[in-house]
Amino acid sequence: MARLTKRVADATRAASGRDVFVWDSELRGFGLRVKPTGLKTYLVQYRNAEGCTRRLVLGQHGVLTPEQARQIAVQKLAAAAKGEDPSADRHAARSAPTVAELCDLYLCEGLATRKASSIASARASIENHIKPLLGPRRAGALTPGDVDRFLLDVATGKTARKAKTAKKRGLSRVRGGKGAANAAVTALSAALAFGVRRGVRADNPALGVHKFPEKKLERFLSPAELARLGEALAAAESLGVESPFALAAIRLLVLTGCRKNEILSLKRSYVDAHNRCLRLPDSKTGAKVVHIGDAALNVIAAIPEVAGNDHLLAGRSESGHIADLQSAWERIRNAAGLADVRIHDLRHAFASLGAAVGDSLLIIGSLLGHKSAKTTQRYAHLADHPLKDAAERISAEAARLMGVERPHESLAGWRRAQVVPAPPGTLGVLGEVIDTKWLDTQAAAAYLGHTVGTLHTYRWMGTGPRCRKIGRRVVYALGDLDVWRNEPTSGAPAALEVEPQAA
C-alpha cells in the first residue's frame, strides 16, 4: 500500500480475469480500481449508517488526476461519516424520472379525477411545449431559472411547428406566444406539484414565476345595447335568415347566464318547468341546478322539437346538438352594432343586470355556478349603490354648508344610463318576435314604387328610408318605409339612419 500518485496509477496493471484494487496509504477508503479491460477508475469505499459496505466511483484515471480524485474522495468520505450515503444518492438521482416521464404520470394518475376537457388542455401544453423544451431533463434537477427560460422560449415561438393529426388531412399549428407560455407554465407547475406529492422532489420551482400579464376581457352590455340585440334577433327570426336553434341559444345565454356549452348541450330532460330550473348533470364546476325565469321558459317552450333528438337545440346530425354558434352570433352582433361583443359577454350581461338592480354577489355567484366568491368579485363595481348614495348625501351636505348651488335639473342623472323600453309587442328585450314586417330590398322597392337601383343609390348616398343588415341581406321595417314615404320631403332623398354595422 502506497500513496496514490500518477506514477503508481500508470504502472498498475490488471490481473487476468479479475479487478485489481490499489488503496491509498494516507486516505483510508480512497483507491484505484483496474479492470481486465485496462479501464482505471478512482473510487471510495465506506460503510453507510446501516453498516453496509458501499463503493462510489469518482471518475476515470486520465480524466481526473490523483489529487483531484483525492479531493473529491475527502468530501464523499466526510459525508459518509455524517451518516449520508453518497452512493445511494447517486443511484436515486440516476433513477429519478425525467420531466417527460413525470408529465406522463401526471396525465395518467394526477388528472384521473378531472374532466376530459381539463386533461386535453393539460396534454396540449405538455406535448406541444413542455416535452420539446424540458422533456429529457431530470425533474428533480429543474430550477426556477429553467422555468423562467422556458416561459420566454414558449412566448418567443421556440416551440412553434406544424404537425399532422389523427384526422384525415388534419393539421395542427402550434404558434406559442404569451398566452400559450402562461398556460404551459401552469401545466408544468401542476405536474411538478404532483411530483412533490410523490416524493420526486422537495419543492416546486414553478411557483412564484412571473407570468405575462393577461388582458381581462370584460364587456358589459348596456340596456340600449340589449334592446338593439333583441331587435336584431327578432328581425332575423321573422325573416328566417338564421337557424331558430341558434337564435334561441343566444336568447338563453342572456336570460340564464349559463356558459355556452351548457346551453348548446342542453337536453329537454334537463328542463324542470315546474320548479323553473335546469338540472345539469355536468358542467365546468360539476353537476348543478340553474334557476331560470319565465322569459327563459317561454323561449324554451317555443323551440321546436326534433323527432328522435332529445337535445333542446338540435344540430345537423340526427341525435346531436348545435355545435357552431360563432358564425350566427357574428352576423347577429354586426346587425345590432355590437361587433366587439363576444358570446361569453352575454353571461356577463346577465350578471351585470343582477348587480345593477341590487342583487348580492353571493346570489349572482350562485346563479352563475361560481365555486369561488373571487370569481364573482368582478361584478362588485356594478353593485355599488350604497356607495353612490353615500357620495350623493355627503356631497349634497358639503354643498349646502358651502353655499354651492345645486346643479341644474336638466343635468340631474346625466351619468345614468338611459333605459330603453322594450319594443312594442315584446315581453322583454329578448322576448317574442317584434310585431313588424321586414322586407328585403326588392320588396321594399316595390312597396315604395321605386326600383331596386333607386334604393341602392339612396343607401350609397346615405339617404333614404332607415335600413339594417342581417347577415348579407339588407332589410327594411315596414313602419320605417311608411314613415319615410309619408314625410313631406319624401320626394327628395331624406336623411338615412343606418343601424351601426361592423366593417
C-alpha positions in Angstrom: 0.0 0.0 0.0 1.4 3.3 -1.1 0.2 6.9 -1.7 -1.7 7.0 -4.9 0.2 9.1 -7.5 0.1 9.3 -11.2 3.3 7.1 -11.4 1.5 4.4 -9.3 -1.7 4.6 -11.3 0.1 4.4 -14.7 2.2 1.4 -13.5 -0.7 -0.7 -12.2 -1.8 -3.5 -14.5 -4.9 -5.7 -14.2 -4.7 -9.4 -13.5 -6.2 -11.8 -15.9 -10.0 -12.2 -15.4 -10.3 -10.0 -12.2 -10.2 -6.5 -11.0 -7.1 -5.1 -9.2 -7.5 -2.6 -6.3 -4.8 -0.2 -5.1 -5.7 1.6 -1.9 -4.2 4.9 -0.8 -1.9 4.7 2.3 -2.9 8.1 3.6 -6.6 8.5 3.0 -8.4 5.4 4.1 -11.2 4.3 1.7 -9.7 6.0 -1.3 -8.4 3.8 -4.1 -7.9 2.9 -7.7 -9.6 0.0 -9.5 -8.2 -1.5 -12.7 -10.4 -3.7 -14.7 -9.2 -6.6 -17.0 -10.0 -4.3 -20.0 -7.5 -1.8 -18.7 -10.0 0.8 -17.5 -8.8 2.6 -14.4 -11.2 4.5 -12.1 -10.8 6.2 -8.8 -13.3 5.3 -6.1 -14.1 5.5 -2.4 -15.3 2.6 -0.1 -17.2 3.2 3.1 -19.9 1.8 5.4 -23.3 3.5 5.5 -25.5 4.1 8.5 -26.8 0.6 8.3 -23.3 -0.9 8.3 -23.4 -2.0 4.6 -20.2 -1.5 2.5 -20.6 0.9 -0.4 -18.4 1.8 -3.3 -18.7 5.0 -5.2 -16.9 5.7 -8.4 -15.3 9.2 -8.6 -14.1 9.3 -12.2 -11.6 7.8 -14.7 -7.8 8.0 -14.4 -6.7 10.4 -17.1 -9.9 12.4 -16.8 -9.1 13.1 -13.1 -5.6 13.4 -11.7 -4.9 11.6 -8.4 -5.0 14.8 -6.5 -8.4 15.9 -8.0 -9.8 12.4 -7.2 -8.4 12.7 -3.6 -10.2 16.0 -3.0 -13.5 14.5 -4.2 -12.9 11.4 -2.0 -12.4 13.6 1.1 -15.8 15.2 0.5 -17.6 11.9 -0.1 -16.0 10.2 2.9 -16.8 13.2 5.1 -20.5 13.0 4.0 -20.5 9.2 4.8 -19.1 10.0 8.2 -22.1 12.3 8.9 -24.5 9.4 8.1 -25.2 10.2 4.5 -25.0 7.7 1.7 -23.4 9.3 -1.5 -23.7 6.1 -3.5 -27.4 5.7 -2.7 -28.0 9.3 -3.6 -26.3 8.9 -7.0 -28.4 5.8 -7.8 -31.6 7.7 -6.7 -30.7 10.6 -9.0 -30.0 8.4 -11.9 -33.3 6.6 -11.5 -35.3 9.8 -11.0 -37.9 10.4 -13.6 -37.4 13.0 -16.4 -39.8 15.8 -16.9 -41.4 13.9 -19.7 -41.9 10.8 -17.5 -43.3 12.9 -14.7 -45.8 14.6 -17.0 -47.0 11.3 -18.4 -47.6 10.0 -14.9 -49.3 13.3 -14.0 -51.7 12.9 -17.0 -52.4 9.3 -16.1 -52.8 9.5 -12.3 -52.7 13.1 -11.3 -55.6 14.1 -13.5 -57.6 10.9 -13.2 -60.5 12.6 -11.4 -60.5 15.7 -13.7 -62.8 16.4 -16.7 -61.8 15.2 -20.1 -61.5 18.9 -21.3 -59.1 19.7 -18.5 -57.0 16.6 -19.3 -57.0 17.6 -23.0 -55.9 21.2 -22.2 -53.0 20.0 -20.0 -51.9 17.4 -22.6 -51.8 20.0 -25.3 -49.4 22.2 -23.2 -47.3 19.1 -22.3 -47.0 17.7 -25.8 -46.6 21.0 -27.6 -44.3 22.9 -25.3 -43.1 21.1 -22.1 -41.7 17.9 -23.7 -39.9 19.6 -26.6 -38.1 22.0 -24.3 -37.8 20.2 -20.9 -38.7 16.6 -21.6 -35.2 15.0 -21.3 -34.3 17.0 -18.1 -34.4 15.3 -14.7 -37.5 16.5 -12.9 -35.5 16.7 -9.6 -32.8 18.9 -11.1 -35.2 21.6 -12.6 -34.5 25.1 -11.2 -36.6 28.3 -11.1 -34.2 29.7 -13.7 -35.1 26.8 -16.0 -38.8 27.6 -15.7 -38.2 31.3 -16.4 -36.3 30.5 -19.6 -39.0 28.0 -20.5 -41.6 30.8 -20.2 -39.6 33.1 -22.5 -38.9 30.3 -25.1 -42.5 29.5 -25.5 -43.5 33.1 -25.7 -41.0 33.8 -28.4 -42.2 30.9 -30.5 -39.4 28.4 -30.0 -41.9 25.5 -30.0 -43.8 26.8 -33.0 -44.4 24.0 -35.5 -46.9 22.3 -37.8 -47.8 18.6 -37.3 -50.3 16.2 -38.8 -53.1 15.0 -36.6 -55.0 11.7 -36.5 -57.8 13.2 -38.6 -57.7 12.8 -42.3 -55.7 15.7 -43.7 -55.7 17.2 -40.3 -53.0 19.8 -39.4 -52.1 21.1 -36.0 -50.4 24.5 -35.8 -48.5 25.3 -32.7 -47.7 29.0 -32.5 -46.6 29.7 -29.0 -47.0 33.2 -27.7 -47.5 34.8 -24.3 -50.9 33.2 -23.7 -49.5 29.7 -24.5 -46.5 30.4 -22.4 -48.6 31.2 -19.3 -50.8 28.1 -19.9 -47.7 25.9 -20.3 -46.1 27.1 -17.1 -49.4 26.5 -15.3 -49.4 22.9 -16.6 -45.8 22.5 -15.7 -46.4 23.8 -12.2 -49.2 21.4 -11.7 -47.1 18.4 -12.8 -44.2 19.5 -10.5 -46.7 19.9 -7.6 -47.8 16.3 -8.3 -44.1 15.3 -8.3 -43.7 16.9 -4.8 -46.6 14.8 -3.5 -44.9 11.7 -5.0 -41.5 12.5 -3.5 -39.8 13.1 -6.8 -38.5 16.4 -5.5 -38.9 18.6 -2.3 -40.2 21.8 -3.9 -41.9 23.2 -6.9 -39.6 25.6 -8.9 -42.5 26.9 -11.0 -44.1 28.6 -8.0 -43.5 32.3 -8.0 -42.7 32.6 -11.7 -43.9 36.0 -13.0 -46.1 35.2 -15.9 -47.0 37.6 -18.7 -49.9 39.9 -17.8 -53.1 38.8 -19.4 -55.7 41.1 -20.8 -59.0 40.6 -19.0 -61.8 41.0 -21.5 -64.9 42.1 -19.6 -67.6 43.6 -21.8 -70.9 44.6 -20.2 -74.0 45.4 -22.3 -76.0 48.5 -21.6 -79.8 48.4 -21.7 -79.7 50.2 -25.0 -77.4 47.6 -26.4 -79.6 44.8 -25.1 -82.5 46.4 -26.9 -80.6 46.5 -30.2 -79.6 42.9 -29.7 -83.2 41.9 -29.1 -84.3 43.8 -32.2 -81.7 42.1 -34.4 -82.7 38.7 -33.1 -86.4 39.4 -33.7 -85.7 40.7 -37.2 -83.6 37.6 -38.1 -86.3 35.3 -36.8 -89.1 37.0 -38.7 -87.1 37.0 -41.9 -86.0 33.4 -41.4 -82.4 34.1 -42.2 -80.9 32.3 -39.2 -81.5 29.0 -37.6 -84.2 29.2 -34.9 -82.0 27.0 -32.7 -79.1 29.5 -32.9 -81.4 32.4 -32.1 -82.8 30.5 -29.2 -79.3 29.7 -27.9 -78.3 33.4 -28.0 -81.5 34.4 -26.1 -81.0 31.7 -23.5 -77.4 32.8 -22.9 -78.6 36.2 -21.9 -81.7 35.1 -20.0 -80.0 32.4 -17.9 -76.3 33.4 -17.5 -75.2 29.9 -18.4 -72.0 29.1 -20.2 -72.1 28.4 -23.9 -71.6 24.7 -23.8 -74.2 24.3 -21.0 -76.8 25.8 -23.3 -75.7 24.1 -26.5 -75.7 20.6 -24.9 -78.9 21.1 -23.0 -81.4 18.3 -23.2 -85.2 18.5 -22.8 -84.9 16.1 -19.9 -82.8 18.7 -18.0 -85.6 21.2 -18.1 -87.7 21.2 -14.9 -90.5 23.6 -15.9 -92.5 23.0 -12.7 -89.6 24.2 -10.5 -88.4 26.7 -13.1 -84.8 25.4 -13.3 -82.4 23.5 -15.4 -80.9 20.4 -13.8 -77.5 20.0 -15.4 -75.8 16.6 -14.7 -72.4 18.1 -15.6 -70.8 21.5 -16.2 -67.4 23.2 -15.7 -68.0 23.1 -11.9 -69.8 19.7 -11.8 -73.5 18.9 -11.5 -75.6 21.9 -10.7 -79.1 23.4 -10.7 -79.7 26.6 -12.7 -82.7 28.6 -11.6 -84.4 30.4 -14.6 -87.2 32.9 -15.1 -90.4 32.8 -17.1 -88.8 34.6 -20.0 -86.3 31.7 -20.4 -89.0 29.1 -20.0 -91.0 30.9 -22.8 -88.0 30.7 -25.1 -87.6 27.0 -24.3 -91.3 26.3 -24.9 -91.1 27.9 -28.3 -88.2 25.8 -29.5 -89.5 23.1 -32.0 -88.9 19.5 -31.1 -87.0 17.2 -33.5 -88.2 13.6 -33.5 -85.6 11.2 -32.2 -83.4 14.0 -30.8 -83.5 14.7 -27.1 -81.3 17.8 -27.4 -83.2 21.1 -26.9 -81.1 22.8 -29.7 -80.8 20.1 -32.3 -77.9 20.1 -34.7 -77.4 18.8 -38.2 -76.9 15.2 -37.1 -79.9 13.0 -36.1 -79.1 12.9 -32.4 -76.5 15.7 -31.9 -76.9 19.3 -30.8 -75.9 22.6 -32.5 -72.1 22.9 -32.4 -71.2 26.1 -34.1 -72.8 29.3 -32.7 -70.0 31.7 -33.6 -70.9 32.3 -37.3 -74.5 33.1 -36.4 -73.5 35.2 -33.5 -71.2 37.3 -35.6 -74.0 38.1 -38.1 -76.4 39.0 -35.3 -74.0 41.2 -33.4 -73.0 43.0 -36.5 -76.6 43.7 -37.3 -77.0 45.1 -33.8 -73.9 47.2 -34.0 -72.1 45.1 -31.3 -69.1 43.9 -33.2 -66.8 43.9 -30.1 -69.1 41.7 -28.0 -68.1 38.0 -27.5 -70.5 35.1 -26.9 -69.2 34.9 -23.3 -70.0 38.5 -22.7 -73.7 37.5 -22.8 -73.0 35.7 -19.5 -71.5 39.0 -18.2 -74.6 40.8 -19.3 -76.8 38.6 -17.2 -74.6 39.0 -14.1 -74.2 42.8 -14.6 -78.0 43.3 -14.8 -78.4 41.4 -11.4 -75.7 43.6 -9.9 -77.2 46.8 -11.2 -80.6 46.1 -9.6 -79.0 45.4 -6.2 -78.7 41.6 -6.1 -75.9 40.5 -3.8 -72.7 39.0 -5.2 -73.5 35.8 -3.3 -76.8 35.4 -5.2 -75.2 36.3 -8.5 -72.4 33.8 -7.9 -74.9 31.0 -7.1 -76.9 31.8 -10.2 -73.8 31.6 -12.4 -72.5 28.5 -10.7 -69.2 30.1 -9.4 -67.3 27.9 -6.9 -65.2 30.8 -5.6 -66.5 34.2 -4.5 -63.4 35.7 -6.0 -64.8 34.9 -9.5 -67.9 36.8 -8.8 -66.0 39.8 -7.5 -65.6 41.2 -11.0 -69.2 42.5 -10.8 -68.7 44.3 -7.5 -68.2 47.7 -9.1 -71.6 47.4 -10.7 -73.4 46.9 -7.3 -72.1 50.0 -5.5 -75.5 51.7 -5.0 -74.8 52.2 -1.2 -71.5 54.0 -2.1 -73.2 56.1 -4.7 -76.0 57.1 -2.4 -73.5 57.9 0.4 -71.4 60.0 -2.0 -74.6 61.9 -3.1 -75.6 62.6 0.5 -72.1 63.7 1.6 -71.5 66.0 -1.4 -75.0 67.5 -1.0 -74.4 68.3 2.6 -71.0 69.8 1.8 -72.5 71.9 -1.0 -75.2 73.1 1.4 -72.7 74.2 4.0 -70.5 75.9 1.4 -73.4 77.6 -0.2 -72.9 75.9 -3.6 -75.9 75.9 -5.8 -77.4 72.6 -6.8 -76.8 71.6 -10.4 -79.4 72.4 -12.9 -82.2 69.9 -13.0 -81.5 69.2 -16.7 -78.2 67.8 -15.7 -79.5 65.6 -12.9 -78.8 62.0 -13.6 -76.7 62.7 -16.6 -74.3 59.9 -15.6 -77.0 57.3 -15.5 -77.6 55.0 -18.5 -80.7 55.7 -20.4 -83.0 52.8 -20.0 -84.6 51.9 -23.4 -88.1 50.4 -23.2 -88.7 47.1 -24.9 -90.0 47.4 -28.5 -93.8 47.1 -28.9 -95.2 43.6 -29.0 -92.4 42.0 -26.8 -92.4 40.5 -23.3 -88.9 41.8 -22.8 -85.7 42.8 -24.6 -85.2 39.2 -25.9 -88.8 38.0 -25.8 -91.2 37.5 -28.6 -90.7 38.3 -32.2 -91.2 42.0 -32.9 -94.6 42.7 -34.5 -93.0 44.3 -37.5 -93.0 43.1 -41.1 -89.5 43.0 -42.6 -89.0 43.5 -46.3 -85.9 42.8 -48.4 -84.7 45.4 -50.9 -86.8 44.1 -53.8 -90.0 44.0 -51.8 -89.2 47.4 -50.2 -88.7 49.0 -53.7 -92.0 47.6 -54.9 -93.8 48.8 -51.8 -92.4 52.4 -52.3 -92.9 52.3 -56.1 -89.2 52.7 -56.7 -86.6 50.5 -58.4 -84.1 48.4 -56.6 -81.4 50.6 -58.1 -83.0 53.7 -56.5 -82.8 52.2 -53.0 -79.2 51.2 -53.7 -78.5 54.7 -54.7 -80.2 56.1 -51.6 -78.0 53.8 -49.4 -74.9 54.8 -51.3 -75.7 58.5 -50.8 -76.5 58.0 -47.1 -80.2 58.9 -47.6 -83.5 57.2 -47.9 -85.5 55.0 -45.5 -83.9 53.5 -42.5 -82.5 50.0 -43.1 -80.3 47.4 -41.4 -78.1 44.5 -42.5 -78.8 41.0 -41.3 -76.0 38.7 -42.4 -75.6 39.6 -46.1 -79.2 40.9 -46.6 -80.3 44.5 -46.4 -83.8 44.7 -44.9 -86.4 47.4 -44.2 -89.0 47.6 -41.5 -92.5 48.3 -42.9 -93.1 51.0 -40.3 -89.9 52.8 -41.4 -90.9 52.7 -45.0 -94.3 54.2 -44.1 -92.7 57.0 -42.1 -90.3 57.9 -44.9 -92.9 57.8 -47.6 -95.3 60.0 -45.6 -92.7 62.7 -44.9 -93.3 65.9 -46.8 -89.9 65.8 -48.3 -90.0 62.1 -49.2 -90.0 63.0 -52.9 -86.4 64.1 -52.3 -83.8 62.0 -50.5 -84.1 62.3 -46.8 -81.5 61.7 -44.1 -80.8 58.0 -43.7 -80.4 56.5 -40.3 -78.5 53.2 -40.8 -78.1 50.8 -37.9 -74.4 50.5 -36.7 -72.6 47.7 -38.5 -69.3 46.0 -38.4 -66.9 46.8 -41.2 
